[in-house]
Amino acid sequence: MSPMPGAGLAKGLAVTLRTMTRRSVTAHYPDAQPELPPRSRGVIALFEENCTVCMLCARECPDWCIYIDSHKETLPAAAPGGRERSRNVLDRFAIDFSLCMYCGICIEVCPFDALFWSPEFEYAETDILELTHERDKLRDWMWTVPEPPALDPAAEEPKEIAAARKTAEKLAAAEQAQAQAGEGEQA
C-alpha cells in the first residue's frame, strides 16, 4: 500500500505545532552567564612562583605556542665556604591562544604545578595578534582557578604515604622500646 498523499506534510506540521507550544530554552548569554561544569577547561593560568623555567611545557607543546625567555642569576653560597649556585629567572612566559589547541599537555607535564586550567573563556580579541597573552594576564587568570576536588574518604591511601606511616610507626616503636629498656636499667 502506498502512503496517503500529504501524510509527510501532516507529520511535519504536527512537529511544528508541538515545538511552537513548548517554552523557549534560549540562554541569553551575555546577560546571563552559563553555569559551567566543575573543572571546565577555559584558558591556561600560570602560577609564576612555581615556575622553574625547566621548559618542559614549551618542548612538549605540539603547537609550539608557548614562548619562554629567562636568564641565569648567581646566588651567593648558603654556608660559608660553600659554592655559589645559579638559578633560572623567568623573563617572559607567553601563550599564543590563536595557536593553542587546548590539549592540556603543558599542564600535565609541568613537574612543579605552575600551569592550571582556568574556567575563563571570555578572552576574544578583534585582532589575532592580541591573542598572545603574556605572564601578567596568565597570572591574573590564576585567581579564577577553582580548588581541587576533595579526596574520596573511601579511597585507598597512596602507597607512598602508607610506606612512610609504617616506617614512622616502626621507628616510634623502637624508640619506645629503648626508652623502656633505659628505665629498666635505672631501676
N, CA, C and O of each residue as an XYZ file, in Angstrom:
748
protein
N       0.839     -1.186      0.000
C       0.000      0.000      0.000
C       0.875      1.237      0.000
O       1.910      1.283      0.664
N       0.462      2.206     -0.727
C       1.215      3.458     -0.756
C       0.692      4.375      0.347
O      -0.494      4.353      0.675
N       1.605      5.192      0.924
C       1.147      6.088      1.977
C       0.158      7.111      1.432
O       0.146      7.445      0.248
N      -0.633      7.569      2.316
C      -1.645      8.542      1.967
C      -0.978      9.832      1.478
O      -0.020     10.285      2.104
N      -1.439     10.428      0.407
C      -0.817     11.662     -0.072
C      -0.946     12.763      0.987
O      -2.019     12.973      1.553
N       0.167     13.461      1.244
C       0.164     14.569      2.214
C       0.438     14.121      3.638
O       0.383     14.940      4.555
N       0.737     12.823      3.855
C       0.998     12.329      5.217
C       2.282     12.946      5.773
O       2.341     13.299      6.951
N       3.311     13.078      4.929
C       4.570     13.676      5.372
C       4.382     15.130      5.772
O       4.978     15.601      6.740
N       3.544     15.838      5.017
C       3.265     17.236      5.333
C       2.536     17.348      6.665
O       2.820     18.252      7.451
N       1.613     16.451      6.925
C       0.868     16.463      8.185
C       1.797     16.180      9.365
O       1.681     16.818     10.412
N       2.725     15.221      9.202
C       3.679     14.922     10.276
C       4.563     16.135     10.561
O       4.821     16.470     11.717
N       5.019     16.784      9.499
C       5.865     17.966      9.662
C       5.131     19.089     10.378
O       5.710     19.755     11.235
N       3.880     19.305     10.044
C       3.084     20.339     10.693
C       2.832     19.996     12.160
O       2.783     20.886     13.010
N       2.672     18.702     12.454
C       2.464     18.279     13.847
C       3.704     18.582     14.675
O       3.591     19.061     15.803
N       4.895     18.306     14.126
C       6.142     18.618     14.826
C       6.255     20.126     15.052
O       6.656     20.572     16.127
N       5.902     20.898     14.041
C       5.970     22.360     14.160
C       5.040     22.865     15.249
O       5.428     23.726     16.039
N       3.821     22.348     15.306
C       2.855     22.790     16.332
C       3.329     22.410     17.731
O       3.200     23.201     18.665
N       3.885     21.191     17.882
C       4.401     20.781     19.199
C       5.530     21.697     19.647
O       5.588     22.092     20.811
N       6.418     22.033     18.734
C       7.562     22.884     19.062
C       7.101     24.299     19.393
O       7.660     24.938     20.285
N       6.107     24.787     18.698
C       5.622     26.159     18.934
C       4.977     26.301     20.309
O       5.001     27.387     20.888
N       4.407     25.233     20.835
C       3.714     25.338     22.119
C       4.644     25.142     23.313
O       4.249     25.409     24.448
N       5.881     24.677     23.075
C       6.838     24.495     24.175
C       7.467     25.825     24.555
O       7.521     26.766     23.764
N       7.934     25.868     25.783
C       8.605     27.063     26.277
C      10.018     27.126     25.701
O      10.662     26.092     25.525
N      10.495     28.309     25.413
C      11.823     28.504     24.841
C      12.900     28.228     25.889
O      12.724     28.547     27.065
N      14.011     27.638     25.461
C      15.115     27.359     26.374
C      16.372     28.133     25.953
O      17.493     27.716     26.243
N      16.176     29.232     25.286
C      17.302     30.030     24.814
C      18.025     30.649     25.992
O      17.402     31.229     26.881
N      19.328     30.524     25.995
C      20.142     31.150     27.032
C      20.585     32.516     26.519
O      21.160     32.619     25.436
N      20.324     33.536     27.278
C      20.698     34.894     26.898
C      22.115     35.137     27.386
O      22.333     35.742     28.436
N      23.083     34.649     26.597
C      24.473     34.555     27.046
C      25.091     35.825     27.621
O      25.522     35.782     28.773
N      25.167     36.907     26.942
C      25.933     37.993     27.575
C      25.297     38.482     28.872
O      25.999     38.907     29.789
N      23.975     38.421     28.947
C      23.294     38.902     30.154
C      23.309     37.866     31.270
O      23.493     38.212     32.437
N      23.120     36.614     30.924
C      23.113     35.532     31.916
C      24.310     34.628     31.639
O      24.403     34.019     30.573
N      25.218     34.546     32.598
C      26.412     33.711     32.428
C      26.024     32.234     32.497
O      25.186     31.853     33.315
N      26.624     31.403     31.648
C      26.299     29.970     31.693
C      26.877     29.334     32.947
O      27.898     29.773     33.476
N      26.201     28.294     33.407
C      26.714     27.559     34.559
C      27.629     26.467     34.023
O      27.175     25.498     33.414
N      28.919     26.641     34.260
C      29.910     25.713     33.712
C      30.049     24.489     34.607
O      29.887     24.590     35.824
N      30.347     23.340     34.020
C      30.595     22.165     34.848
C      31.869     22.355     35.662
O      32.733     23.139     35.270
N      32.006     21.660     36.781
C      33.221     21.823     37.593
C      34.452     21.427     36.789
O      34.399     20.525     35.952
N      35.557     22.110     37.052
C      36.849     21.869     36.416
C      36.786     22.034     34.893
O      37.424     21.282     34.157
N      36.015     23.019     34.427
C      35.925     23.304     32.993
C      37.255     23.812     32.468
O      38.014     24.457     33.190
N      37.530     23.519     31.211
C      38.745     23.999     30.568
C      38.439     25.290     29.836
O      37.631     25.317     28.908
N      39.085     26.350     30.258
C      38.935     27.623     29.570
C      40.272     28.028     28.999
O      40.577     27.721     27.847
N      41.071     28.711     29.791
C      42.409     29.124     29.380
C      43.424     28.546     30.358
O      43.060     27.970     31.383
N      44.692     28.707     30.028
C      45.760     28.195     30.870
C      46.267     29.324     31.751
O      46.615     30.397     31.258
N      46.307     29.080     33.055
C      46.768     30.074     34.019
C      48.157     29.686     34.511
O      48.510     28.508     34.565
N      48.936     30.703     34.868
C      50.317     30.495     35.300
C      50.481     30.883     36.759
O      50.140     31.998     37.154
N      51.007     29.956     37.563
C      51.385     30.240     38.949
C      52.897     30.460     38.925
O      53.684     29.524     39.064
N      53.272     31.716     38.745
C      54.653     32.093     38.448
C      55.651     31.654     39.509
O      56.792     31.332     39.176
N      55.257     31.633     40.764
C      56.169     31.279     41.846
C      56.664     29.843     41.725
O      57.761     29.527     42.188
N      55.873     28.975     41.112
C      56.265     27.568     40.981
C      57.078     27.283     39.726
O      57.659     26.205     39.599
N      57.128     28.230     38.802
C      57.820     28.000     37.528
C      59.332     28.069     37.736
O      59.851     29.062     38.247
N      60.031     27.010     37.336
C      61.488     26.967     37.456
C      62.163     27.122     36.098
O      63.373     26.926     35.987
N      61.408     27.466     35.077
C      61.897     27.650     33.716
C      62.583     26.371     33.211
O      63.649     26.431     32.598
N      61.971     25.241     33.471
C      62.529     23.965     33.010
C      62.244     23.742     31.533
O      62.863     22.879     30.912
N      61.321     24.501     30.959
C      60.984     24.474     29.539
C      60.273     23.190     29.085
O      60.114     22.974     27.883
N      59.848     22.349     30.012
C      59.151     21.121     29.613
C      57.848     21.432     28.877
O      57.519     20.780     27.886
N      57.114     22.424     29.362
C      55.827     22.755     28.737
C      56.038     23.205     27.297
O      55.294     22.795     26.406
N      57.044     24.043     27.061
C      57.300     24.546     25.704
C      57.798     23.431     24.786
O      57.442     23.400     23.608
N      58.610     22.523     25.307
C      59.132     21.425     24.490
C      58.058     20.409     24.132
O      58.067     19.859     23.031
N      57.140     20.158     25.044
C      56.115     19.137     24.812
C      54.899     19.662     24.059
O      54.083     18.868     23.592
N      54.759     20.966     23.931
C      53.595     21.547     23.253
C      53.597     21.164     21.781
O      54.550     21.492     21.074
N      52.560     20.478     21.291
C      52.544     20.073     19.884
C      52.380     21.254     18.927
O      52.717     21.138     17.749
N      51.876     22.369     19.406
C      51.659     23.539     18.549
C      52.770     24.570     18.648
O      52.781     25.533     17.881
N      53.700     24.395     19.569
C      54.781     25.360     19.802
C      54.197     26.760     20.040
O      54.640     27.737     19.436
N      53.209     26.842     20.915
C      52.560     28.131     21.164
C      52.975     28.747     22.503
O      52.430     29.780     22.892
N      53.910     28.145     23.204
C      54.391     28.679     24.483
C      55.766     29.293     24.263
O      56.674     28.640     23.748
N      55.911     30.552     24.658
C      57.174     31.268     24.486
C      57.737     31.598     25.862
O      57.076     32.252     26.669
N      58.963     31.144     26.129
C      59.592     31.359     27.429
C      60.975     31.955     27.206
O      61.759     31.452     26.401
N      61.263     33.038     27.930
C      62.602     33.626     27.950
C      63.038     33.689     29.404
O      62.230     33.942     30.297
N      64.339     33.454     29.635
C      64.853     33.511     31.001
C      66.316     33.907     30.973
O      66.945     33.973     29.917
N      66.836     34.165     32.150
C      68.271     34.416     32.299
C      68.738     33.729     33.571
O      67.936     33.427     34.454
N      70.020     33.486     33.659
C      70.590     32.845     34.847
C      71.028     33.915     35.827
O      71.551     34.963     35.449
N      70.800     33.621     37.088
C      71.181     34.514     38.171
C      72.045     33.715     39.142
O      71.724     32.573     39.469
N      73.135     34.313     39.599
C      74.017     33.620     40.534
C      73.618     33.970     41.959
O      73.484     35.143     42.308
N      73.432     32.947     42.771
C      73.070     33.133     44.175
C      74.313     32.939     45.036
O      75.138     32.076     44.735
N      74.458     33.711     46.082
C      75.628     33.526     46.954
C      75.550     32.183     47.681
O      74.489     31.563     47.765
N      76.687     31.757     48.196
C      76.765     30.479     48.913
C      75.863     30.516     50.141
O      75.785     31.534     50.829
N      75.191     29.418     50.413
C      74.281     29.341     51.560
C      75.061     29.277     52.869
O      74.631     29.832     53.880
N      76.199     28.606     52.849
C      77.030     28.475     54.054
C      78.417     29.024     53.740
O      78.832     29.010     52.581
N      79.138     29.503     54.742
C      80.493     29.992     54.475
C      81.366     28.869     53.925
O      81.353     27.748     54.434
N      82.117     29.184     52.888
C      82.970     28.181     52.264
C      82.248     27.350     51.221
O      82.876     26.531     50.550
N      80.949     27.539     51.066
C      80.173     26.801     50.062
C      80.363     27.418     48.687
O      81.042     28.433     48.535
N      79.767     26.802     47.707
C      79.908     27.351     46.369
C      78.640     28.088     45.957
O      77.548     27.824     46.460
N      78.822     29.013     45.034
C      77.694     29.771     44.525
C      76.817     28.861     43.668
O      77.292     27.912     43.045
N      75.537     29.176     43.655
C      74.600     28.410     42.834
C      73.986     29.356     41.814
O      73.935     30.569     42.018
N      73.531     28.786     40.730
C      72.837     29.609     39.740
C      71.425     29.060     39.571
O      71.175     27.867     39.740
N      70.525     29.955     39.238
C      69.137     29.539     39.012
C      68.572     30.336     37.848
O      69.018     31.447     37.563
N      67.600     29.760     37.192
C      66.935     30.429     36.074
C      65.887     31.382     36.611
O      65.167     31.052     37.553
N      65.796     32.559     36.018
C      64.799     33.550     36.391
C      63.923     33.798     35.166
O      64.426     34.051     34.072
N      62.637     33.726     35.358
C      61.669     33.878     34.274
C      61.591     35.341     33.836
O      61.313     36.223     34.648
N      61.838     35.592     32.552
C      61.694     36.932     31.996
C      60.384     37.073     31.228
O      59.690     38.082     31.350
N      60.053     36.057     30.440
C      58.831     36.112     29.634
C      58.197     34.736     29.599
O      58.876     33.732     29.381
N      56.905     34.696     29.813
C      56.118     33.478     29.644
C      54.859     33.918     28.923
O      54.057     34.671     29.475
N      54.681     33.458     27.704
C      53.521     33.857     26.911
C      52.945     32.632     26.217
O      53.663     31.696     25.865
N      51.634     32.663     26.030
C      50.944     31.598     25.303
C      50.147     32.252     24.188
O      49.393     33.196     24.422
N      50.318     31.745     22.979
C      49.572     32.246     21.830
C      48.302     31.405     21.701
O      48.334     30.285     21.192
N      47.189     31.960     22.168
C      45.932     31.212     22.166
C      45.315     31.103     20.778
O      44.328     30.389     20.602
N      45.879     31.801     19.785
C      45.399     31.599     18.415
C      45.963     30.293     17.856
O      45.410     29.742     16.905
N      47.051     29.793     18.432
C      47.634     28.520     18.012
C      47.263     27.364     18.931
O      47.193     26.216     18.493
N      47.028     27.663     20.191
C      46.777     26.635     21.210
C      45.552     25.799     20.846
O      44.522     26.331     20.434
N      45.680     24.481     21.005
C      44.532     23.603     20.744
C      43.932     23.059     22.044
O      43.101     22.152     22.013
N      44.352     23.611     23.184
C      43.767     23.296     24.486
C      43.836     21.800     24.805
O      42.894     21.226     25.352
N      44.953     21.185     24.458
C      45.110     19.745     24.710
C      45.484     19.481     26.169
O      45.193     18.402     26.686
N      46.119     20.438     26.839
C      46.479     20.279     28.241
C      47.770     19.527     28.483
O      48.082     19.197     29.627
N      48.531     19.246     27.435
C      49.794     18.529     27.615
C      50.745     19.341     28.479
O      51.444     18.783     29.326
N      50.778     20.655     28.273
C      51.685     21.506     29.061
C      51.357     21.430     30.546
O      52.259     21.447     31.383
N      50.096     21.347     30.872
C      49.680     21.273     32.274
C      50.065     19.919     32.865
O      50.504     19.834     34.012
N      49.897     18.869     32.073
C      50.207     17.521     32.550
C      51.702     17.311     32.773
O      52.092     16.638     33.727
N      52.553     17.883     31.897
C      53.989     17.618     32.011
C      54.692     18.533     32.999
O      55.844     18.274     33.346
N      54.046     19.586     33.461
C      54.699     20.517     34.392
C      54.944     19.821     35.726
O      53.988     19.497     36.431
N      56.224     19.581     36.093
C      56.501     18.853     37.325
C      56.369     19.699     38.585
O      56.424     19.172     39.696
N      56.197     21.002     38.419
C      56.178     21.888     39.582
C      54.824     22.556     39.797
O      54.732     23.505     40.576
N      53.781     22.092     39.136
C      52.429     22.653     39.253
C      52.429     24.162     39.066
O      51.972     24.907     39.932
N      52.944     24.597     37.935
C      52.949     26.020     37.616
C      51.836     26.387     36.637
O      51.510     27.566     36.498
N      51.251     25.407     35.959
C      50.197     25.657     34.983
C      48.903     24.965     35.417
O      48.918     23.833     35.902
N      47.786     25.670     35.231
C      46.477     25.161     35.648
C      45.431     25.535     34.611
O      45.618     26.471     33.834
N      44.324     24.794     34.605
C      43.174     25.170     33.780
C      42.346     26.193     34.539
O      42.011     25.992     35.706
N      42.022     27.277     33.878
C      41.123     28.284     34.436
C      39.803     28.172     33.677
O      39.816     27.916     32.473
N      38.669     28.357     34.344
C      37.391     28.270     33.630
C      37.067     29.513     32.799
O      36.017     29.559     32.158
N      37.938     30.514     32.794
C      37.694     31.722     31.995
C      37.640     31.362     30.515
O      38.509     30.650     30.010
N      36.632     31.848     29.832
C      36.540     31.566     28.401
C      36.257     32.827     27.600
O      36.201     32.771     26.372
N      36.079     33.948     28.257
C      35.783     35.191     27.560
C      37.061     36.002     27.384
O      37.373     36.861     28.209
N      37.791     35.735     26.326
C      39.012     36.481     26.066
C      39.153     36.760     24.578
O      40.263     36.762     24.046
N      38.041     36.993     23.911
C      38.053     37.262     22.481
C      38.731     38.602     22.193
O      38.653     39.537     22.990
N      39.376     38.672     21.073
C      40.065     39.890     20.637
C      39.642     40.193     19.206
O      39.235     39.296     18.466
N      39.741     41.449     18.825
C      39.406     41.823     17.450
C      40.573     41.570     16.505
O      40.368     41.420     15.301
N      41.800     41.521     17.036
C      42.978     41.271     16.225
C      43.631     39.971     16.691
O      43.846     39.780     17.888
N      43.946     39.087     15.763
C      44.515     37.787     16.124
C      45.865     37.931     16.818
O      46.249     37.065     17.603
N      46.580     38.999     16.541
C      47.889     39.210     17.168
C      47.769     39.489     18.665
O      48.736     39.315     19.407
N      46.605     39.916     19.105
C      46.396     40.207     20.527
C      46.030     38.962     21.336
O      45.809     39.059     22.543
N      45.963     37.797     20.690
C      45.661     36.555     21.403
C      46.895     35.932     22.038
O      46.793     34.871     22.654
N      48.055     36.561     21.904
C      49.245     36.111     22.614
C      49.236     36.824     23.958
O      49.472     38.029     24.042
N      48.958     36.053     25.015
C      48.837     36.637     26.352
C      50.121     36.416     27.136
O      50.645     35.304     27.198
N      50.612     37.480     27.726
C      51.853     37.453     28.492
C      51.588     36.979     29.918
O      50.446     36.718     30.297
N      52.652     36.874     30.697
C      52.548     36.284     32.034
C      51.674     37.104     32.981
O      51.108     36.535     33.915
N      51.540     38.411     32.782
C      50.665     39.207     33.649
C      49.216     38.748     33.524
O      48.523     38.566     34.525
N      48.772     38.565     32.298
C      47.395     38.115     32.068
C      47.218     36.675     32.545
O      46.191     36.335     33.132
N      48.219     35.829     32.293
C      48.148     34.433     32.737
C      48.116     34.349     34.260
O      47.454     33.476     34.823
N      48.836     35.262     34.932
C      48.837     35.300     36.400
C      47.469     35.753     36.910
O      46.987     35.234     37.917
N      46.843     36.707     36.233
C      45.510     37.164     36.647
C      44.487     36.040     36.553
O      43.584     35.954     37.386
N      44.615     35.191     35.562
C      43.683     34.071     35.420
C      43.880     33.032     36.505
O      42.984     32.225     36.751
N      45.027     33.033     37.159
C      45.307     32.058     38.220
C      44.296     32.189     39.358
O      43.971     31.200     40.016
N      43.801     33.392     39.590
C      42.868     33.610     40.707
C      41.482     33.070     40.404
O      40.634     33.032     41.295
N      41.227     32.648     39.160
C      39.920     32.074     38.823
C      39.945     30.549     38.852
O      38.913     29.908     38.654
N      41.112     29.967     39.095
C      41.226     28.506     39.129
C      40.524     27.984     40.384
O      40.846     28.422     41.489
N      39.569     27.053     40.235
C      38.861     26.539     41.419
C      39.751     25.600     42.239
O      40.751     25.072     41.752
N      39.359     25.414     43.478
C      40.059     24.476     44.362
C      39.932     23.066     43.792
O      38.921     22.746     43.166
N      40.932     22.224     43.995
C      40.801     20.851     43.517
C      39.696     20.127     44.283
O      39.408     20.474     45.429
N      39.080     19.135     43.664
C      38.007     18.423     44.362
C      38.557     17.689     45.582
O      39.717     17.277     45.617
N      37.699     17.541     46.566
C      38.099     16.850     47.802
C      38.375     15.380     47.507
O      37.767     14.781     46.620
N      39.300     14.819     48.268
C      39.615     13.405     48.099
C      38.466     12.554     48.615
O      37.774     12.934     49.559
N      38.273     11.421     47.999
C      37.235     10.493     48.405
C      37.668      9.837     49.714
O      38.716      9.193     49.754
N      36.879      9.985     50.795
C      37.287      9.396     52.067
C      37.379      7.869     52.022
O      38.082      7.274     52.839
N      36.681      7.229     51.084
C      36.706      5.769     50.997
C      37.841      5.268     50.107
O      38.019      4.060     49.949
N      38.605      6.188     49.529
C      39.690      5.782     48.627
C      40.849      5.176     49.408
O      41.030      5.442     50.596
N      41.624      4.357     48.714
C      42.805      3.754     49.324
C      43.862      4.820     49.571
O      43.981      5.786     48.816
N      44.615      4.630     50.625
C      45.703      5.552     50.919
C      46.824      5.337     49.896
O      47.118      4.194     49.544
N      47.456      6.414     49.412
C      48.562      6.225     48.468
C      49.659      5.357     49.066
O      49.905      5.398     50.272
N      50.318      4.570     48.219
C      51.344      3.626     48.673
C      52.490      4.340     49.372
O      53.031      3.841     50.359
N      52.859      5.509     48.857
C      53.979      6.247     49.439
C      53.679      6.660     50.874
O      54.531      6.545     51.755
N      52.462      7.141     51.098
C      52.077      7.590     52.442
C      51.969      6.397     53.383
O      52.372      6.482     54.544
N      51.426      5.283     52.888
C      51.311      4.079     53.719
C      52.696      3.573     54.118
O      52.900      3.173     55.264
N      53.651      3.586     53.183
C      55.015      3.133     53.485
C      55.679      4.070     54.490
O      56.363      3.616     55.408
N      55.479      5.367     54.318
C      56.066      6.328     55.255
C      55.463      6.164     56.647
O      56.174      6.262     57.647
N      54.154      5.915     56.717
C      53.492      5.730     58.014
C      54.026      4.482     58.707
O      54.267      4.500     59.914
N      54.215      3.388     57.947
C      54.743      2.144     58.518
C      56.140      2.363     59.094
O      56.448      1.917     60.199
N      56.983      3.063     58.319
C      58.347      3.333     58.769
C      58.330      4.180     60.033
O      59.089      3.918     60.967
N      57.469      5.194     60.069
C      57.383      6.058     61.248
C      56.905      5.275     62.465
O      57.395      5.494     63.573
N      55.947      4.357     62.269
C      55.453      3.543     63.382
C      56.547      2.620     63.911
O      56.672      2.429     65.120
N      57.349      2.041     62.994
C      58.460      1.172     63.424
C      59.478      1.964     64.218
O      59.956      1.497     65.252
N      59.820      3.160     63.750
C      60.786      3.996     64.463
C      60.254      4.396     65.842
O      60.994      4.391     66.826
N      58.970      4.739     65.902
C      58.369      5.117     67.186
C      58.375      3.925     68.149
O      58.650      4.090     69.337
N      58.073      2.734     67.642
C      58.070      1.543     68.490
C      59.492      1.243     68.984
O      59.674      0.866     70.142
N      60.502      1.408     68.113
C      61.897      1.161     68.513
C      62.339      2.169     69.577
O      63.019      1.803     70.537
N      61.957      3.424     69.408
C      62.304      4.456     70.400
C      61.630      4.171     71.736
O      62.229      4.335     72.799
N      60.368      3.740     71.661
C      59.635      3.438     72.890
C      60.280      2.237     73.601
O      60.373      2.224     74.828
N      60.722      1.238     72.840
C      61.365      0.074     73.447
C      62.697      0.470     74.086
O      63.043     -0.032     75.155
N      63.450      1.372     73.435
C      64.699      1.839     74.000
C      64.456      2.628     75.287
O      65.206      2.499     76.255
N      63.403      3.442     75.288
C      63.073      4.237     76.466
C      62.695      3.326     77.633
O      63.091      3.586     78.769
N      61.934      2.264     77.369
C      61.556      1.337     78.421
C      62.755      0.564     78.917
O      62.876      0.296     80.113
N      63.653      0.199     77.998
C      64.868     -0.520     78.412
C      65.761      0.390     79.271
O      66.393     -0.066     80.223
N      65.801      1.671     78.920
C      66.597      2.636     79.699
C      66.009      2.823     81.094
O      66.760      3.000     82.052
N      64.680      2.789     81.232
C      64.033      2.925     82.535
C      64.287      1.694     83.382
O      64.458      1.801     84.596
N      64.314      0.507     82.745
C      64.558     -0.745     83.453
C      65.979     -0.802     84.029
O      66.188     -1.362     85.105
N      66.952     -0.228     83.319
C      68.340     -0.214     83.792
C      68.508      0.737     84.973
O      69.306      0.470     85.872
N      67.760      1.848     84.982
C      67.875      2.842     86.047
C      67.283      2.344     87.340
O      67.705      2.776     88.413
N      66.326      1.456     87.273
C      65.640      0.997     88.475
C      66.372     -0.076     89.224
O      65.893     -0.545     90.256
